[in-house]
Amino acid sequence: MKAAVLHEVGGVPRFEDFPDPVPGPDEVLIDVKAVAVENVDKLIAAGTHYASKKYLAQLPAIPAFDGIGTLPDGTVVGFGNPRPPYGALAEKTVVAKGAYAPIADGIDPAVATVLGTAITGMSLTTAAGFVPGETVLIQGATGVAGRLAVKVARLLGAGRIVATGRDEGQLREVQALGADTVITTAVPDAELAQAFTDAKGDGYDVVLDYLWGRPTEILLRSLVPESFAFPKPTRLIQVGESAGGTLTVAAESLRTSGVEIYGAAKGLGPDTMGQVYGQVVTWAQSGELTFDVTRVPLSDIETAWQRTDLRGTRLVVVL
């Protein structure tokens, strides 16, 4: 079969022949139809993700650990956790029986690869207990997940949406998607802190954070009140770390600001995951929630893997 083959940690996968997988007694063969190439896939391939050792224990290996494909009986499914070294970026892969779920009728396989990305936006409800009418701040709104989060927040009934990003041109695009106010983070610290203060109105109810690092550190400082007061709670949901994996939190940023920090997985379980995924599918089927994807064939994986011009669209390899 043809596959994207990674020969060394930190390398770039190449379009090559690779032995066909042979399913064991408790496994099933998947004919792959579409795979989204995400930042986590590149981090694993680079050896910098905590899951790298698992997926790169044997080289050469095929990157990516989930996708859309068909079972031997033709059922279209979303699958995950292929048996290494068989990742998703290949004509075929092999997964444990049950490591897949049917895809709803009418969903394009390329779009289906991105449905899960919208789940991070749904953490507004699962992790933060969002209530319609609340003010939402989305940190890092120019990326794929951030743009989807803006759309999800609007569909959920946000009263006001504030969005941040580094690129002013892309922020204008985000504003067209539904953000009421945008803030560029590519400014000096004091200017960014003032922008957070000016945009918050009577307070940010929920912060969905794909950035962490410097912008979030400045945000937390900006939320410290200037005098004794009963703070309005701000529920900050930590999702990503595209601006840095760590930050320094001053004691007063928590003691007096009313900030509550949660991880995006808070509140998730089999039932809630099914509910939020079902809502995303319903929006996708009705056209209320749209997904921007850039489709490339598997044969172009080496060039596609290194692209830096996607501007908020998800790279999807189609087979």
MARVEXFI-55180 format. One line per 8 residues: number of its first residue (from 0); their letters; for each residue x, y, z of N, C-alpha, C. Coordinates in nm, 2 decimals. Layout:
! MARVEXFI-55180
NUM = a = X,Y,Z,X,Y,Z,X,Y,Z  ...
! end
This chain:
! MARVEXFI-55180
0 = mkaavlhe = 0.08,-0.12,0.00,0.00,0.00,0.00,0.09,0.12,0.00  0.03,0.24,-0.03,0.10,0.37,-0.02,0.07,0.43,0.11  0.17,0.50,0.16,0.16,0.56,0.29,0.25,0.68,0.31  0.23,0.76,0.41,0.32,0.87,0.45,0.41,0.80,0.55  0.54,0.79,0.52,0.63,0.71,0.60,0.73,0.80,0.67  0.74,0.79,0.80,0.84,0.87,0.88,0.95,0.78,0.91  1.08,0.82,0.87,1.19,0.73,0.89,1.27,0.77,1.01  1.26,0.89,1.06,1.33,0.94,1.18,1.25,1.04,1.26
8 = vggvprfe = 1.28,1.04,1.39,1.21,1.14,1.47,1.26,1.28,1.43  1.16,1.36,1.41,1.19,1.50,1.36,1.20,1.51,1.21  1.18,1.41,1.14,1.18,1.41,1.00,1.05,1.45,0.94  1.04,1.44,0.80,0.92,1.47,0.73,0.87,1.34,0.66  0.75,1.31,0.68,0.70,1.18,0.62,0.71,1.19,0.46  0.73,1.08,0.40,0.75,1.07,0.26,0.64,0.97,0.20  0.60,1.00,0.08,0.50,0.91,0.01,0.58,0.79,-0.04  0.55,0.67,0.02,0.62,0.55,-0.02,0.53,0.43,-0.01
16 = dfpdpvpg = 0.59,0.32,-0.05,0.52,0.19,-0.03,0.55,0.14,0.11  0.46,0.08,0.17,0.47,0.03,0.31,0.39,-0.10,0.32  0.44,-0.20,0.39,0.37,-0.33,0.40,0.22,-0.31,0.45  0.13,-0.38,0.38,-0.01,-0.38,0.43,-0.02,-0.43,0.57  -0.11,-0.37,0.65,-0.13,-0.42,0.78,-0.22,-0.55,0.78  -0.19,-0.64,0.87,-0.27,-0.76,0.88,-0.34,-0.76,1.02  -0.47,-0.75,1.02,-0.54,-0.74,1.15,-0.53,-0.87,1.23  -0.51,-0.86,1.36,-0.52,-0.97,1.45,-0.66,-1.01,1.49
24 = pdevlidv = -0.68,-1.11,1.58,-0.81,-1.16,1.61,-0.90,-1.05,1.66  -0.85,-0.95,1.74,-0.94,-0.85,1.80,-0.92,-0.72,1.73  -0.88,-0.72,1.60,-0.86,-0.60,1.53,-0.94,-0.60,1.40  -0.95,-0.48,1.34,-1.02,-0.47,1.21,-0.94,-0.38,1.12  -0.95,-0.41,0.99,-0.88,-0.33,0.89,-0.97,-0.22,0.84  -0.91,-0.10,0.83,-0.98,0.02,0.79,-0.92,0.07,0.66  -1.01,0.09,0.56,-0.97,0.16,0.44,-0.99,0.31,0.46  -0.87,0.38,0.46,-0.87,0.52,0.50,-0.93,0.61,0.39
32 = kavavenv = -1.01,0.71,0.43,-1.07,0.80,0.33,-1.02,0.95,0.35  -1.00,0.99,0.48,-0.96,1.13,0.50,-0.89,1.14,0.64  -0.79,1.22,0.65,-0.71,1.24,0.77,-0.68,1.38,0.79  -0.71,1.44,0.90,-0.67,1.58,0.93,-0.53,1.58,0.98  -0.44,1.66,0.93,-0.31,1.68,0.98,-0.31,1.79,1.08  -0.29,1.76,1.21,-0.30,1.87,1.31,-0.17,1.89,1.38  -0.16,2.00,1.46,-0.03,2.03,1.52,0.02,1.91,1.61  -0.08,1.84,1.68,-0.04,1.73,1.76,0.03,1.62,1.68
40 = dkliaagt = -0.01,1.60,1.56,0.06,1.50,1.48,0.20,1.54,1.45  0.22,1.67,1.42,0.36,1.72,1.40,0.45,1.71,1.52  0.39,1.74,1.64,0.46,1.74,1.76,0.50,1.59,1.79  0.41,1.50,1.77,0.45,1.36,1.79,0.56,1.32,1.70  0.55,1.36,1.57,0.65,1.32,1.47,0.79,1.38,1.51  0.78,1.50,1.57,0.90,1.57,1.61,0.96,1.52,1.73  0.89,1.43,1.81,0.94,1.37,1.93,0.93,1.46,2.05  0.84,1.57,2.04,0.83,1.67,2.15,0.70,1.65,2.22
48 = hyaskkyl = 0.62,1.56,2.19,0.49,1.54,2.25,0.50,1.42,2.35  0.42,1.42,2.46,0.44,1.31,2.56,0.40,1.17,2.50  0.32,1.17,2.39,0.28,1.05,2.33,0.38,1.00,2.22  0.48,1.08,2.20,0.58,1.04,2.09,0.64,0.90,2.11  0.67,0.87,2.23,0.73,0.74,2.25,0.64,0.62,2.22  0.51,0.64,2.24,0.42,0.54,2.21,0.41,0.52,2.06  0.39,0.63,1.99,0.36,0.61,1.84,0.49,0.60,1.76  0.61,0.63,1.82,0.73,0.62,1.74,0.82,0.52,1.80
56 = aqlpaipa = 0.77,0.42,1.87,0.85,0.32,1.94,0.92,0.24,1.83  0.86,0.23,1.71,0.92,0.15,1.60,0.92,0.24,1.48  1.04,0.25,1.42,1.06,0.32,1.29,1.10,0.23,1.18  1.06,0.25,1.06,0.98,0.36,1.01,0.83,0.35,1.06  0.76,0.46,1.07,0.62,0.46,1.12,0.54,0.55,1.03  0.41,0.53,1.04,0.31,0.62,0.97,0.25,0.71,1.07  0.26,0.84,1.05,0.20,0.94,1.14,0.05,0.94,1.14  0.00,1.02,1.24,-0.15,1.05,1.26,-0.22,0.93,1.33
64 = fdgigtlp = -0.30,0.96,1.43,-0.36,0.86,1.51,-0.52,0.86,1.50  -0.58,0.93,1.41,-0.72,0.92,1.39,-0.76,0.96,1.25  -0.88,0.93,1.21,-0.92,0.97,1.07,-1.06,0.91,1.04  -1.09,0.92,0.92,-1.22,0.87,0.87,-1.19,0.76,0.77  -1.27,0.65,0.78,-1.24,0.54,0.68,-1.37,0.45,0.67  -1.35,0.33,0.61,-1.46,0.24,0.60,-1.42,0.10,0.65  -1.51,0.04,0.72,-1.50,-0.10,0.76,-1.50,-0.19,0.64  -1.47,-0.32,0.66,-1.48,-0.42,0.55,-1.62,-0.43,0.49
72 = dgtvvgfg = -1.72,-0.39,0.57,-1.86,-0.40,0.52,-1.91,-0.27,0.45  -1.82,-0.17,0.45,-1.85,-0.04,0.38,-1.90,0.06,0.47  -1.92,0.04,0.60,-1.97,0.14,0.70,-1.86,0.25,0.71  -1.90,0.37,0.70,-1.81,0.49,0.72,-1.80,0.51,0.87  -1.68,0.52,0.92,-1.65,0.54,1.06,-1.54,0.64,1.09  -1.54,0.70,1.20,-1.43,0.77,1.25,-1.35,0.67,1.34  -1.22,0.66,1.32,-1.14,0.57,1.40,-1.03,0.63,1.47  -0.97,0.56,1.57,-0.86,0.62,1.64,-0.77,0.51,1.69
80 = nprppyga = -0.65,0.56,1.73,-0.55,0.47,1.79,-0.51,0.35,1.71  -0.47,0.36,1.58,-0.42,0.25,1.51,-0.30,0.18,1.58  -0.28,0.06,1.55,-0.16,-0.01,1.61,-0.03,0.03,1.54  0.06,0.09,1.62,0.19,0.13,1.56,0.26,0.01,1.50  0.33,0.03,1.39,0.36,0.16,1.33,0.26,0.20,1.23  0.14,0.14,1.23,0.04,0.18,1.13,-0.04,0.30,1.18  0.00,0.42,1.14,-0.08,0.54,1.17,-0.19,0.55,1.06  -0.26,0.67,1.07,-0.38,0.69,0.98,-0.34,0.74,0.84
88 = laektvva = -0.22,0.80,0.82,-0.19,0.85,0.69,-0.14,0.74,0.59  -0.23,0.66,0.56,-0.20,0.54,0.47,-0.33,0.50,0.40  -0.32,0.42,0.30,-0.44,0.37,0.23,-0.51,0.28,0.32  -0.44,0.21,0.41,-0.51,0.12,0.51,-0.44,0.13,0.64  -0.52,0.10,0.75,-0.46,0.09,0.88,-0.54,-0.01,0.96  -0.49,-0.04,1.08,-0.56,-0.14,1.16,-0.58,-0.09,1.30  -0.70,-0.11,1.35,-0.74,-0.06,1.49,-0.81,-0.18,1.57  -0.81,-0.16,1.70,-0.88,-0.26,1.78,-1.03,-0.25,1.75
96 = kgayapia = -1.10,-0.37,1.76,-1.24,-0.37,1.74,-1.31,-0.28,1.84  -1.39,-0.19,1.80,-1.46,-0.10,1.89,-1.39,0.04,1.89  -1.27,0.05,1.83,-1.20,0.18,1.83,-1.24,0.27,1.72  -1.37,0.27,1.69,-1.43,0.34,1.58,-1.58,0.36,1.61  -1.64,0.46,1.54,-1.78,0.49,1.56,-1.84,0.54,1.43  -1.96,0.51,1.40,-2.02,0.54,1.27,-2.02,0.70,1.25  -2.01,0.74,1.13,-2.02,0.88,1.09,-2.16,0.90,1.04  -2.22,1.01,1.09,-2.36,1.04,1.05,-2.37,1.06,0.90
104 = dgidpava = -2.49,1.02,0.84,-2.52,1.04,0.70,-2.51,1.18,0.66  -2.46,1.20,0.54,-2.45,1.34,0.48,-2.33,1.42,0.52  -2.24,1.36,0.60,-2.12,1.43,0.64,-2.01,1.39,0.55  -1.95,1.49,0.48,-1.83,1.47,0.39,-1.72,1.41,0.48  -1.65,1.30,0.44,-1.54,1.25,0.52,-1.43,1.35,0.55  -1.40,1.44,0.46,-1.30,1.55,0.49,-1.35,1.64,0.60  -1.48,1.68,0.60,-1.53,1.76,0.70,-1.54,1.68,0.83  -1.57,1.55,0.82,-1.59,1.47,0.94,-1.46,1.47,1.02
112 = tvlgtait = -1.34,1.48,0.96,-1.22,1.48,1.03,-1.20,1.60,1.12  -1.28,1.70,1.09,-1.26,1.83,1.17,-1.37,1.85,1.28  -1.47,1.76,1.28,-1.58,1.77,1.37,-1.52,1.77,1.52  -1.43,1.69,1.55,-1.37,1.68,1.68,-1.31,1.81,1.72  -1.25,1.89,1.63,-1.19,2.02,1.66,-1.29,2.11,1.73  -1.42,2.11,1.68,-1.52,2.19,1.74,-1.56,2.16,1.88  -1.52,2.03,1.92,-1.55,1.99,2.06,-1.48,2.08,2.16  -1.36,2.13,2.12,-1.29,2.22,2.22,-1.37,2.35,2.24
120 = gmslttaa = -1.44,2.40,2.14,-1.53,2.51,2.16,-1.65,2.48,2.25  -1.69,2.35,2.24,-1.81,2.31,2.32,-1.77,2.30,2.47  -1.64,2.31,2.50,-1.60,2.31,2.64,-1.65,2.44,2.71  -1.69,2.53,2.64,-1.77,2.65,2.70,-1.88,2.60,2.79  -1.95,2.49,2.74,-2.06,2.44,2.82,-2.01,2.33,2.92  -1.93,2.23,2.86,-1.90,2.12,2.95,-1.80,2.15,3.06  -1.71,2.24,3.04,-1.61,2.28,3.14,-1.65,2.40,3.22  -1.71,2.50,3.15,-1.74,2.63,3.21,-1.88,2.65,3.25
128 = gfvpgetv = -1.97,2.57,3.21,-2.11,2.59,3.24,-2.17,2.71,3.18  -2.13,2.74,3.05,-2.18,2.86,2.98,-2.33,2.88,2.99  -2.37,3.00,3.00,-2.51,3.04,3.00,-2.53,3.14,2.89  -2.63,3.12,2.80,-2.65,3.22,2.69,-2.66,3.36,2.74  -2.60,3.45,2.67,-2.59,3.59,2.71,-2.46,3.63,2.77  -2.38,3.54,2.81,-2.25,3.57,2.87,-2.15,3.62,2.77  -2.05,3.69,2.83,-1.94,3.74,2.75,-1.83,3.64,2.74  -1.78,3.61,2.62,-1.68,3.51,2.60,-1.55,3.57,2.54
136 = liqgatgv = -1.44,3.54,2.59,-1.31,3.58,2.54,-1.24,3.46,2.48  -1.21,3.46,2.35,-1.14,3.35,2.29,-1.00,3.39,2.26  -0.90,3.33,2.33,-0.76,3.36,2.32,-0.71,3.27,2.21  -0.66,3.33,2.10,-0.61,3.25,1.99,-0.72,3.21,1.89  -0.79,3.31,1.84,-0.91,3.29,1.76,-0.88,3.28,1.61  -0.76,3.30,1.57,-0.73,3.30,1.43,-0.69,3.16,1.38  -0.67,3.06,1.47,-0.64,2.93,1.43,-0.77,2.85,1.39  -0.75,2.73,1.35,-0.87,2.65,1.31,-0.96,2.63,1.42
144 = agrlavkv = -0.91,2.59,1.54,-1.00,2.56,1.65,-1.06,2.69,1.71  -0.98,2.80,1.71,-1.02,2.93,1.76,-1.14,2.98,1.67  -1.12,2.97,1.54,-1.23,3.02,1.45,-1.36,2.94,1.47  -1.34,2.81,1.49,-1.46,2.73,1.52,-1.52,2.76,1.65  -1.44,2.80,1.75,-1.49,2.84,1.88,-1.57,2.96,1.87  -1.53,3.06,1.79,-1.61,3.18,1.77,-1.75,3.14,1.71  -1.75,3.06,1.61,-1.88,3.01,1.56,-1.96,2.94,1.66  -1.90,2.85,1.74,-1.97,2.78,1.84,-2.03,2.87,1.94
152 = arllgagr = -1.95,2.97,1.99,-1.99,3.06,2.09,-2.12,3.14,2.04  -2.11,3.18,1.91,-2.23,3.25,1.86,-2.35,3.16,1.85  -2.33,3.03,1.81,-2.45,2.94,1.81,-2.50,2.91,1.94  -2.42,2.91,2.04,-2.46,2.88,2.18,-2.53,3.00,2.24  -2.52,3.12,2.18,-2.59,3.24,2.23,-2.51,3.33,2.31  -2.38,3.34,2.28,-2.30,3.44,2.36,-2.35,3.58,2.34  -2.35,3.65,2.45,-2.40,3.79,2.44,-2.29,3.88,2.37  -2.17,3.85,2.40,-2.06,3.93,2.33,-1.94,3.84,2.32
160 = ivatgrde = -1.87,3.85,2.21,-1.75,3.76,2.19,-1.63,3.86,2.16  -1.52,3.84,2.24,-1.40,3.91,2.22,-1.30,3.81,2.17  -1.22,3.84,2.07,-1.13,3.74,2.01,-0.99,3.80,2.00  -0.88,3.72,2.03,-0.75,3.77,2.02,-0.67,3.69,1.91  -0.56,3.75,1.86,-0.47,3.69,1.77,-0.36,3.78,1.73  -0.26,3.73,1.66,-0.14,3.81,1.63,-0.16,3.89,1.50  -0.24,3.84,1.41,-0.24,3.89,1.27,-0.37,3.97,1.25  -0.35,4.10,1.23,-0.47,4.19,1.22,-0.56,4.15,1.10
168 = gqlrevqa = -0.50,4.11,0.99,-0.58,4.07,0.87,-0.67,3.95,0.91  -0.61,3.85,0.98,-0.69,3.73,1.01,-0.79,3.77,1.12  -0.76,3.86,1.21,-0.86,3.91,1.31,-0.98,3.97,1.24  -0.96,4.04,1.13,-1.07,4.09,1.06,-1.16,3.98,1.00  -1.10,3.87,0.96,-1.18,3.76,0.92,-1.25,3.70,1.03  -1.19,3.69,1.15,-1.26,3.64,1.27,-1.38,3.72,1.31  -1.36,3.86,1.29,-1.47,3.95,1.32,-1.59,3.92,1.23  -1.56,3.89,1.10,-1.67,3.85,1.01,-1.74,3.72,1.04
176 = lgadtvit = -1.67,3.64,1.12,-1.73,3.51,1.16,-1.82,3.53,1.28  -1.81,3.64,1.35,-1.90,3.66,1.46,-1.84,3.73,1.59  -1.71,3.76,1.59,-1.65,3.82,1.70,-1.70,3.97,1.70  -1.73,4.02,1.82,-1.78,4.16,1.83,-1.66,4.25,1.85  -1.56,4.21,1.91,-1.44,4.29,1.94,-1.31,4.20,1.92  -1.21,4.26,1.86,-1.08,4.18,1.84,-0.97,4.26,1.90  -0.87,4.18,1.95,-0.75,4.24,2.01,-0.63,4.17,1.95  -0.53,4.25,1.91,-0.41,4.20,1.86,-0.31,4.18,1.98
184 = tavpdael = -0.25,4.06,1.98,-0.16,4.03,2.09,-0.02,4.08,2.06  0.01,4.12,1.93,0.14,4.15,1.88,0.17,4.30,1.91  0.16,4.33,2.04,0.18,4.47,2.09,0.26,4.46,2.22  0.32,4.57,2.27,0.39,4.57,2.40,0.29,4.53,2.51  0.35,4.48,2.62,0.27,4.42,2.73,0.17,4.52,2.79  0.21,4.64,2.81,0.12,4.74,2.87,0.01,4.77,2.78  0.03,4.78,2.65,-0.07,4.80,2.55,-0.17,4.69,2.54  -0.12,4.57,2.55,-0.21,4.45,2.55,-0.29,4.44,2.68
192 = aqaftdak = -0.23,4.47,2.79,-0.31,4.47,2.92,-0.42,4.58,2.91  -0.39,4.69,2.85,-0.50,4.80,2.84,-0.61,4.75,2.75  -0.57,4.68,2.64,-0.67,4.64,2.54,-0.77,4.54,2.61  -0.71,4.45,2.69,-0.79,4.35,2.77,-0.89,4.43,2.86  -0.84,4.53,2.93,-0.92,4.61,3.02,-1.03,4.68,2.94  -1.00,4.74,2.83,-1.09,4.82,2.75,-1.20,4.74,2.69  -1.17,4.61,2.66,-1.27,4.53,2.59,-1.36,4.45,2.68  -1.33,4.44,2.81,-1.40,4.35,2.90,-1.54,4.39,2.94
200 = gdgydvvl = -1.57,4.52,2.92,-1.70,4.57,2.96,-1.72,4.54,3.11  -1.83,4.47,3.15,-1.85,4.44,3.29,-1.79,4.31,3.33  -1.70,4.26,3.24,-1.62,4.14,3.28,-1.63,4.03,3.18  -1.53,3.95,3.17,-1.53,3.83,3.09,-1.59,3.71,3.17  -1.70,3.66,3.13,-1.76,3.54,3.20,-1.68,3.41,3.18  -1.64,3.39,3.05,-1.57,3.27,3.02,-1.46,3.31,2.92  -1.34,3.25,2.95,-1.22,3.26,2.86,-1.19,3.13,2.81  -1.19,3.11,2.68,-1.14,2.99,2.61,-1.00,3.01,2.56
208 = dylwgrpt = -0.91,2.94,2.62,-0.77,2.98,2.60,-0.69,2.88,2.51  -0.66,2.91,2.39,-0.57,2.83,2.30,-0.43,2.88,2.30  -0.40,2.98,2.38,-0.26,3.04,2.37,-0.17,3.01,2.49  -0.22,3.04,2.61,-0.14,3.03,2.73,-0.02,3.12,2.72  0.09,3.10,2.79,0.21,3.18,2.78,0.18,3.33,2.80  0.26,3.41,2.73,0.26,3.56,2.76,0.12,3.62,2.75  0.04,3.60,2.65,-0.09,3.67,2.64,-0.18,3.64,2.76  -0.18,3.51,2.81,-0.27,3.48,2.92,-0.21,3.53,3.05
216 = eillrslv = -0.08,3.53,3.06,-0.02,3.59,3.18,-0.06,3.74,3.19  -0.06,3.81,3.08,-0.10,3.95,3.08,-0.25,3.97,3.11  -0.33,3.88,3.05,-0.47,3.88,3.08,-0.50,3.87,3.23  -0.43,3.77,3.29,-0.46,3.75,3.43,-0.42,3.87,3.52  -0.31,3.93,3.48,-0.27,4.06,3.55,-0.38,4.17,3.53  -0.43,4.17,3.41,-0.53,4.28,3.38,-0.66,4.26,3.46  -0.69,4.14,3.50,-0.81,4.11,3.57,-0.81,4.14,3.72  -0.69,4.18,3.77,-0.68,4.21,3.92,-0.74,4.34,3.94
224 = pesfafpk = -0.84,4.35,4.03,-0.91,4.48,4.06,-0.82,4.58,4.12  -0.85,4.71,4.10,-0.77,4.82,4.15,-0.80,4.85,4.29  -0.92,4.80,4.34,-0.95,4.83,4.48,-1.03,4.71,4.53  -1.05,4.71,4.66,-1.13,4.60,4.72,-1.27,4.59,4.66  -1.30,4.47,4.62,-1.44,4.45,4.56,-1.47,4.31,4.56  -1.60,4.28,4.54,-1.64,4.14,4.52,-1.63,4.11,4.38  -1.53,4.02,4.34,-1.50,4.00,4.20,-1.61,3.92,4.13  -1.63,3.95,4.00,-1.71,3.87,3.92,-1.64,3.75,3.87
232 = ptrliqvg = -1.69,3.63,3.89,-1.61,3.51,3.85,-1.58,3.51,3.70  -1.46,3.47,3.66,-1.42,3.45,3.52,-1.37,3.31,3.51  -1.44,3.23,3.44,-1.40,3.09,3.42,-1.31,3.07,3.30  -1.18,3.04,3.33,-1.08,3.03,3.22,-1.06,2.88,3.19  -1.08,2.84,3.06,-1.07,2.71,3.02,-0.94,2.69,2.94  -0.84,2.62,2.99,-0.71,2.60,2.93,-0.73,2.49,2.82  -0.70,2.52,2.70,-0.72,2.43,2.58,-0.59,2.40,2.52  -0.52,2.51,2.48,-0.39,2.50,2.40,-0.28,2.58,2.46
240 = esaggtlt = -0.16,2.57,2.39,-0.05,2.64,2.44,0.04,2.69,2.32  -0.03,2.75,2.22,0.05,2.79,2.10,0.14,2.91,2.13  0.12,2.98,2.24,0.20,3.09,2.28,0.30,3.06,2.39  0.30,2.93,2.44,0.39,2.89,2.54,0.33,2.79,2.64  0.41,2.70,2.69,0.36,2.59,2.77,0.35,2.63,2.92  0.41,2.74,2.96,0.41,2.78,3.10,0.38,2.93,3.11  0.34,2.97,3.23,0.33,3.11,3.26,0.34,3.13,3.41  0.37,3.25,3.45,0.38,3.29,3.59,0.25,3.35,3.64
248 = vaaeslrt = 0.19,3.30,3.74,0.07,3.35,3.79,0.09,3.42,3.93  0.07,3.55,3.93,0.08,3.62,4.06,-0.03,3.58,4.15  0.00,3.57,4.28,-0.10,3.52,4.38,-0.22,3.61,4.37  -0.21,3.74,4.35,-0.32,3.83,4.35,-0.41,3.80,4.23  -0.35,3.74,4.12,-0.43,3.72,4.00,-0.54,3.61,4.03  -0.52,3.53,4.13,-0.62,3.44,4.17,-0.70,3.48,4.30  -0.62,3.54,4.39,-0.68,3.57,4.52,-0.79,3.67,4.51  -0.78,3.77,4.42,-0.88,3.88,4.42,-0.95,3.91,4.29
256 = sgveiyga = -0.91,3.83,4.19,-0.97,3.85,4.06,-1.10,3.78,4.03  -1.13,3.67,4.10,-1.24,3.59,4.07,-1.21,3.49,3.96  -1.09,3.47,3.92,-1.06,3.38,3.81,-1.06,3.24,3.87  -1.12,3.15,3.79,-1.13,3.01,3.81,-1.07,2.94,3.69  -0.97,2.85,3.70,-0.90,2.79,3.59,-0.93,2.64,3.58  -0.97,2.60,3.47,-1.01,2.46,3.45,-0.94,2.41,3.32  -0.92,2.28,3.31,-0.87,2.22,3.19,-0.99,2.19,3.10  -0.97,2.18,2.97,-1.08,2.16,2.87,-1.15,2.03,2.89
264 = akglgpdt = -1.08,1.93,2.95,-1.15,1.80,2.97,-1.24,1.79,3.09  -1.25,1.90,3.17,-1.34,1.91,3.28,-1.48,1.88,3.23  -1.55,1.80,3.30,-1.69,1.77,3.26,-1.72,1.67,3.15  -1.61,1.63,3.09,-1.63,1.53,2.98,-1.63,1.39,3.03  -1.72,1.31,2.97,-1.74,1.17,3.00,-1.81,1.11,2.88  -1.84,0.98,2.88,-1.91,0.92,2.76,-2.04,0.99,2.73  -2.11,1.03,2.83,-2.25,1.09,2.80,-2.23,1.23,2.75  -2.15,1.31,2.82,-2.14,1.45,2.77,-2.07,1.46,2.64
272 = mgqvygqv = -1.97,1.37,2.61,-1.90,1.37,2.48,-2.00,1.34,2.37  -2.09,1.24,2.40,-2.19,1.20,2.30,-2.28,1.32,2.27  -2.32,1.39,2.38,-2.41,1.50,2.36,-2.35,1.62,2.28  -2.23,1.66,2.32,-2.17,1.77,2.25,-2.13,1.73,2.10  -2.09,1.61,2.08,-2.06,1.57,1.95,-2.19,1.56,1.86  -2.30,1.52,1.92,-2.42,1.51,1.85,-2.47,1.65,1.81  -2.44,1.75,1.90,-2.48,1.89,1.87,-2.40,1.94,1.75  -2.27,1.91,1.75,-2.18,1.96,1.65,-2.22,1.90,1.51
280 = vtwaqsge = -2.26,1.77,1.52,-2.30,1.70,1.39,-2.43,1.76,1.34  -2.53,1.79,1.43,-2.65,1.85,1.40,-2.63,1.99,1.33  -2.54,2.07,1.39,-2.51,2.20,1.33,-2.44,2.18,1.19  -2.35,2.08,1.18,-2.29,2.06,1.05,-2.39,2.01,0.94  -2.48,1.93,0.98,-2.58,1.88,0.88,-2.67,1.99,0.84  -2.70,2.08,0.93,-2.79,2.19,0.89,-2.72,2.30,0.82  -2.59,2.30,0.82,-2.52,2.41,0.76,-2.49,2.53,0.85  -2.54,2.52,0.97,-2.52,2.63,1.07,-2.37,2.65,1.11
288 = ltfdvtrv = -2.30,2.53,1.11,-2.16,2.53,1.15,-2.08,2.48,1.03  -2.00,2.57,0.98,-1.92,2.53,0.86,-1.77,2.51,0.90  -1.70,2.44,0.81,-1.56,2.40,0.84,-1.48,2.43,0.72  -1.37,2.50,0.74,-1.28,2.53,0.63,-1.16,2.43,0.63  -1.16,2.36,0.52,-1.05,2.26,0.50,-0.98,2.28,0.37  -0.85,2.24,0.37,-0.77,2.24,0.25,-0.73,2.10,0.22  -0.78,2.05,0.11,-0.77,1.91,0.08,-0.64,1.89,-0.01  -0.57,1.78,0.03,-0.45,1.74,-0.05,-0.45,1.59,-0.07
296 = plsdieta = -0.40,1.54,-0.18,-0.39,1.39,-0.19,-0.27,1.34,-0.11  -0.28,1.22,-0.07,-0.17,1.15,0.01,-0.03,1.17,-0.06  -0.03,1.16,-0.19,0.09,1.17,-0.27,0.17,1.30,-0.25  0.10,1.41,-0.20,0.16,1.54,-0.17,0.20,1.56,-0.03  0.20,1.45,0.05,0.22,1.47,0.19,0.35,1.54,0.23  0.46,1.51,0.16,0.59,1.58,0.20,0.58,1.73,0.19  0.52,1.78,0.08,0.51,1.92,0.07,0.40,1.98,0.16  0.29,1.91,0.17,0.18,1.95,0.25,0.22,1.96,0.40
304 = wqrtdlrg = 0.29,1.86,0.45,0.34,1.86,0.59,0.41,1.99,0.63  0.48,2.05,0.54,0.56,2.17,0.57,0.49,2.30,0.53  0.37,2.30,0.49,0.30,2.42,0.46,0.28,2.51,0.58  0.29,2.64,0.55,0.27,2.74,0.66,0.17,2.85,0.61  0.10,2.82,0.51,0.01,2.92,0.45,-0.14,2.89,0.46  -0.17,2.81,0.56,-0.31,2.76,0.56,-0.41,2.86,0.62  -0.36,2.96,0.70,-0.45,3.07,0.75,-0.58,3.03,0.80  -0.58,2.95,0.90,-0.71,2.91,0.97,-0.79,2.80,0.91
312 = trlvvvl = -0.73,2.73,0.81,-0.80,2.62,0.75,-0.73,2.49,0.79  -0.80,2.38,0.80,-0.74,2.25,0.84,-0.69,2.18,0.72  -0.56,2.13,0.72,-0.51,2.05,0.62,-0.57,1.91,0.63  -0.63,1.86,0.53,-0.69,1.73,0.53,-0.64,1.65,0.41  -0.58,1.53,0.44,-0.53,1.44,0.34,-0.65,1.35,0.30  -0.68,1.35,0.17,-0.79,1.27,0.12,-0.74,1.15,0.03  -0.80,1.04,0.05,-0.76,0.92,-0.03,-0.87,0.86,-0.11
! end
